[in-house]
């Protein structure tokens, strides 16, 4: 926040994963008009080359924290189904990234198990 209480934008730049690893970026979008949560996932290799992407949507609309947790969960399941190893996950939500770096319990993002059936 600037001296005049204005928000100073932060420039985000994609960072490569370590040599021999992949990176899965996850973004979640919310549409109250459509009562849907959109989830986008993209895997790139250590050179930054595109490997694979997936999009999906779920209903009904949920709160942001639960949607972000679901996005990460679906991305983990997708990578597991692909049998791809050495993948770093990068959710777009700073709150979620900070939370996991602190060693938090994902249950605080809500009951996501009920959404998987």
N, C-alpha and C positions, 0 to 999 in steps of 0.2 A: 504494500500500500504506500502510495506516494505521500509527500508532505501535505498535500491538499486533500488527503483521504481518497484520492482516485485510485482505481485498481490498475496496477502496472502489469501488462500481459507478460507471461513467461513463454519464451520460445522453446518449444519441445522439438527435439531432434531424435530420430530413430537411431538406436545404438545397436551395433552388431553383437551377436552372441559370441562366446569364446570359440576358438578354432575347433571345428568338428562338431559343433552343436547347432541346434535350430532355435528359432525364436517364434513363438506364437503370440501375435498381438490380438487382443480382444477388445471390441467396442460394443457397447450396448446402447440402443436407442429406444425411446419411449414415445408412444403415440396414444394420447387419451382419446383422440377422435376415432381411432380404429380399435381401441381397447387391446392393444398389442405391445409386446416387447420384441424388438428386433435385435438379433445377435449376429455380429460379423467376426470372423476369425481368419487370420492370414498367417501362413507359415513361410518363413524365409530362412535360407541357410546362412552360414557364417560369412559368406561373401555378399550377402544382401539380396541374393537372387530369389525370385518367387518360386515357391515349391507347390503350395496348394492353398485354396481358400474355401470357406464355407459360410453361408448365411442361413439363418433360420428365424422363425418368429414363433412366439408362444402367446397364449392368451390364458387368463385375462391379464390386464395391465396390473403391475405390482409396484411397490415403492422402489426407489432407486437402489437402496442397499441390497434388497433381495434380488433385483434384476442383475446387478453387478456380480453378486455371488453366483447366480444361476449361469451367467455368461462364462465365468471361470470354470464352473463345474461342467458345463456342456463342452467347453474347449478341452478340458482334461479327458473327458470321456471320448471325444472325437480322436484325439491323439492316441489314446489307448487302443481304440478300434483300428487305427491305422498301423498299430504296432511300431510306431516311430519312437525311438529312444533318443535321449540327450536333448530334450526340449525345454527351453526356458519359457515360462508364461509371463506375459506382460499385459495385465489388464489396464484399460485406459483410466480407471478410477484411482486417483491418488490416495483416496481414503482407504481403498482395499489394499493397495500396495503397502502403505504405511502400517496398516493393521497386521498383515502377515509378517512384516519385518519385525514387529514387536512380539511375535509369537502368539497372537490372539487366537481365539477359538471361533471358527467359522459359524458356529451356532448363533452367535450374536447378530448375524445378518438375517436371521429368520429361519423358519423351517422350510428348507429347500427340498427335502426328501419328497414331500407330497406333490411337488411339481413334476417329478420325473416319471410318474406313472402315466 
